[in-house]
Amino acid sequence: MSIAGQSSSLPNTNSVSKKKSTLNNKIVIKFQHPKIDTLILKLNQCRNIR
């Protein structure tokens, strides 16, 4: 049982590292979104003024 548990933990570490990389990508995207939203808001304001 213990040997099987150790062997199964090896692929799990790979999946965890992949999950961490995807989490980091999501965090970067979240930080980029507010800037895009503000740009869209400014564009909409310019259209409303015209």
N, C-alpha and C positions, 0 to 999 in steps of 0.2 A: 504493500500500500504506500509506504513512504517513498519507495523508488518511483512508483508511478506518479506520485504527487510532484516529485522533483522534476521529472521529465516533462510533465504538463506545464510546469511553471516557466519553462524556457520560452515556448511560443507566446505565452501570456506577456512576457516582458516586451516582446516585439510589438504586440498589439497595443500595449500601454504607451510605448514610445510614439506609435502612429497616432494614437488618440491625443497625446500631448501636442504633437505637431499640428493636428487639425484644430485643436483648441487655440493654439497660438495664432493660426491663420484667421480663425473666427474673430479673435480679439482685435487683430490688425484691421480686419474689415469693419468692425464696429467703430473703431477710431476714425476710419476714413469716411464712414457714412455721414456723420454730422456735418462735415465740411461740404459734402455733396448736397446735403439737404439745404444748407445755408445758401449755396450757389443757386439752387433751384428757386428758393424763396426770393432771392434778389432778382432773378430773371422774371419771376411772376410779378414782382412789384414794378419792374420797368415796364412790363406789358400793360399793367393796370394804369400806370401813369399815361402811357400813350393812348 
